[in-house]
Amino acid sequence: MSASVNKETCVGCGACVDACPCGALSLEDGVAVVSDDCAGCGACTDACPTDSISLD
C-alpha cells in the first residue's frame, strides 16, 4: 500500500511532509509528491487538511 496525491486539490502546505515518519513526501512545484519510500502508514492522510492524499 502506498499514498497517492490528488494534484487538483493539494495546496502544497507541507503538512504531509512534516507528518511522514519515512521521509517519503516532498513538495515539488507546490504539490506533494510521494516517493518509493512510502510505507503506507497513513500519517500523511491524517495530516492533510484538504484530504488530498489517499492510500492505494
C-alpha positions as CSV (number, residue, x, y, z in Angstrom):
1,M,0.0,0.0,0.0
2,S,1.2,3.5,-0.8
3,A,-0.1,7.0,-0.8
4,S,-1.2,9.0,-3.8
5,V,-1.8,12.7,-4.1
6,N,-4.7,14.4,-5.8
7,K,-2.8,17.2,-7.5
8,E,-6.0,19.1,-8.3
9,T,-6.8,19.7,-4.6
10,C,-3.3,19.7,-3.0
11,V,-2.5,23.2,-1.8
12,G,1.2,22.5,-1.1
13,C,1.0,23.3,2.6
14,G,3.6,20.7,3.6
15,A,1.7,19.2,6.5
16,C,2.1,15.7,5.0
17,V,5.8,16.2,4.5
18,D,6.2,17.1,8.2
19,A,4.0,14.2,9.3
20,C,5.7,11.4,7.3
21,P,7.9,9.3,9.5
22,C,9.6,7.7,6.4
23,G,10.5,11.0,4.7
24,A,8.6,9.7,1.7
25,L,6.9,13.0,0.8
26,S,8.3,16.2,-0.6
27,L,7.0,19.3,-2.3
28,E,7.7,19.9,-6.0
29,D,6.3,22.9,-7.8
30,G,3.9,23.5,-4.8
31,V,2.4,20.0,-4.8
32,A,3.1,17.0,-2.6
33,V,5.0,14.1,-4.3
34,V,5.3,10.6,-2.8
35,S,8.5,8.6,-3.3
36,D,9.0,4.8,-3.4
37,D,10.0,5.0,0.3
38,C,6.3,5.2,1.3
39,A,5.4,2.6,3.9
40,G,1.6,3.2,3.6
41,C,1.3,4.1,7.3
42,G,-1.4,6.8,6.7
43,A,0.3,9.6,8.7
44,C,0.1,11.9,5.7
45,T,-3.6,11.2,5.1
46,D,-4.4,12.2,8.7
47,A,-2.3,15.4,8.4
48,C,-3.6,16.6,5.1
49,P,-6.1,19.4,5.7
50,T,-7.6,19.1,2.2
51,D,-8.0,15.3,2.1
52,S,-5.8,15.3,-1.0
53,I,-3.9,12.1,-0.1
54,S,-5.3,8.6,-0.2
55,L,-3.8,5.2,0.4
56,D,-3.9,2.8,-2.6
